[in-house]
């Protein structure tokens, strides 16, 4: 405890904890929708797109977030459009994006090595699996996380009933006057935003653990949509906060620590769910 209190005296640790909590809260909310709409693997595809966009930004000398955010949101919407028009099946499109973006991003970093790309190409493993980047957040990074997180949470709170209808039955939602396509676009855009933010916490390859596990854990115990959403958000925050603290105390990789904690929580809730149903 004294070691933890010692760490909390450093501003960069407080920044990391605040950003980690907000990112996890958004991921927990989003995960329920993606699981129920059977878009569970979209996180992997979009995270690889974000990695490729960050590589392009590094090569061109731009701030990574300036390029990654709009590109990832645009690709999320294009994925939705492709699925609607049956151009390419959803899982095939995600697989193509995952492999293609990762390959292009890594190739660019090696073809155009420079001081701008050094921070990303010098630690590709950290970009893919999460790293100490959470411990190097600036106040502006934290405020960006706060602003985007407030927007995401506000969307869920204000349009909860519409999201519920669109998630479970788009046909019924349409007949009830809900603008289903617009809400699907908003969900796709929010997915892109949350995934870009989550890359700082768990890296490109472990994002599914942050988005999917809390939702699946909540579904082991609860049945109502509201209870699952609330439980998923709480589990996402608790799991990520625990992972961050473990990472601080044991000097383990941040992304892997968070992912393992969420796996353990899923195992615990699976057992609890079976006990309750008996």
N, C-alpha and C positions, 0 to 999 in steps of 0.2 A: 504493500500500500504506500509506503514512504517513497518507493521508487516511482510509482505512478504519479504521486503528487509532485515529485521532483520534475517529471516530464511535463506535467500540466503547466508548469511555470514558464515554459517556452511558448512563444506565440505561434510558431509553426506547427506545434502539436495541436494547439487549440484550433487552428485553421483546418488542419486535417480532419479532426473529429467533427467539426461543424459541417464541413463539406461532405464527409462520409455519411453522416446521419441524414442529410438532406437528399443526397443521391440515392441512398438505400430506400428512403421513404418513397421516392418517386418510382424506383424500380419495383418495389413491393406492390404498389398500386397498379402499375402497368402490367406486371406479370400475370395477374388474375385474368385480365382481358385477353392477353396473348395466348394463355393456356386454353381458355374456354373457346376462343375463336380458332384454335388449332394453328396458331402462328408461333409456336414455341421456339422454333429454330431461327426465326427472323433476327433474333439478337446476334447470333453468330455471323450471319451474312452481312448485316449492317455494321457490325464492329470491324469486319475486315474491310468494308468500304471506307470506314472512318480512318483505318490505318493507312490505306492507300492514299486517301485525301491528305492526311498529315504528311506523308512522304512527298507528295506533290508540293505542298505548302513549304516544306523544308527546302526542296530544290529551288523553288522560286523566290525564297526568302521572305515568305509571309508568315504571320502568326498561325500556328496549326489550327487553333479553334476557329479562326476566321474562315478558313477553307472547309474544315471538317464538318462544322455544323450545317451550313446550307447544303453541301453536297450530300451528306447522309440523309437529311430530311427529304431532299429531292428524290433520292434513290428509293427511300421508303414509300413515297407516293407513287413512283413509277412501278414498284413491285405490286402495289395494290391495283393499279390500272392494268398491268399485264395479266394479273389474275382474273380481273373482271372480264377482259376481252378474250380470255382463254388463249392468249398468244403463247405463253409458256406456263406449264404447271408450276404452282408456288414453290414446291420443294426443289424442282429443277432450276428455277430462277435463282433461288437462294444458294444452291450449290455452285452455280456458275459464278455468281457474285463473290462468294467466299474465296474460291480458288483464284479467280481472275484478279480481284483487288489485292489480295495478299501477294500474289506473284508480281504484279505491276509495281506495287509499293516497294517491295524489297529490291526489285531490279533497279528502280530509279535511284534508290539510296546508294546502291553500289556503282551505278554508272556515273553519278554526279556527286562524288564525295566532296564536301566542302565544310567550312566551319558552321554553316547553317544546318547542314544535315547531320553534323557530327553528334549532336545531342540525341538524335533519334536513331541513326544507324549505329552509333557506338554502343547502344544498349537495346537492340531489337528484342532480346528476350524479355527485358523489362517492359517494353511497350506491349508485348503479347501476353504476358502473364501478370502484369501489375508490378509495381516497384515502389521505391521510396519517393516517387514523384508526388505522392500525396503529402509528403513531408516538406515539399518545396513550394507549396502553394503560396501565392502572393495575396495580399488583401483584395486586389482586383479579381483574382480567380475565385475567391470565396464569395465576393459580391455577385459575380456572374452565376455561380451555383445557387445563391440565394434567390436571385431574380428569376432564373429559369425554373427552380423548384417551386416557387410561389405560383408561377403561371401554371405549372402542371397540376399542383394540388388544387388550385382554384378551379381548373377545368373539371376535375373529378367531383369537387364539392358542388359546383353550380349546375352541372349537367349529369348528376348521378343517375337519375331516372332514365334519361335518354341513353346513357351509356349502357345501363342495364338492358334496355329494350334492344339496342343494336347488337349487344353481345350475344344474347340468347336467341332472338328470332328477328331477323332482318325483315322478313315478309310481314310479320305482325307490326313491327315498328313503322314500316312504310305505310301500311293501311291505317295506322293511327296518326299519320301526319308528320312523323319524324323524318327529317332530311337525312336519311341513312348514309348517302354518299358523302355528304359534308362531314358527318361525324367519323366516318371511316378515314377520311383524309386527315382529320384532326388527330385521330389515334395514331395514324401512320407518322405524322409529323412529330408527335410527342415521343413516339418510339425512337425516332432518329435522335432527338435531343437527349433523352435519357441515356441512350447507348453511348453517345459521345462523352457525356459526363461520367458514365460508369467506367469508361476505359481508364480513367485516372486512378480508380480504386482497385479494379481487379484485372485490368488488361484486356486485350482484344479476344483472347481465347477462353477466358473464364467468365465472360459476361452472363452466359446462360445460368451459371450457378447463382448469381445475384438476382436475376429476374425470375427464373423458373422455380427454384427450390422453395422460396417462401410461399408462393402460391400453392404449390403441390403439398407442402407441409400443412397449410391451413385446410386444404380440402380433405386431408386424412381424418380430420376431427369434426369440422363444421360442414353444414349443408346449405345454409342460406347464403345468398350472394353478399349481403351486407357483412355478415360475420366473417366470411372468407376474406373479403377486402380488408377489413380492420385487422384481422389476425395476420394476414400476409404483410401488411405494412409494419406492424409491430415486430414480427419475426425478422423482416429484412433489416430493420434498424438494430435490433438486439444482436442478430448474428454478425452484422458488419462491424458494429461497435466492439463486440467481443473479439472478432478477428483482428481489428486494428490494435486493440490493447495487447493481444497475444503477440502480434508482430513487433510491437514496441518492446515488450518485456523479453522476448526470446530471440529477437533479431531475425525473425523468419520473413520470407517474402509476403508482402501484404496481400496480394491477390490470392495466393494459395491458402493463406491462413483464413481469409474470409470464406473461401469456397469450402474448405474442410469443415468449418464451424456450421455452415448451412447444411452440409451433408449430414452431420451429426444431428442437427435439429430435425431434419427430415426423417431420419431413422427413429428418433425419439417420438415424433408425432405419429409415425406409422404404427408403432407399438401401442401408443396411447389410443389411437383410433380403433384398433382391433379390440383392445380391452373394453372400451366404451360400448362398442356394438355388441359385445357378448353380454 
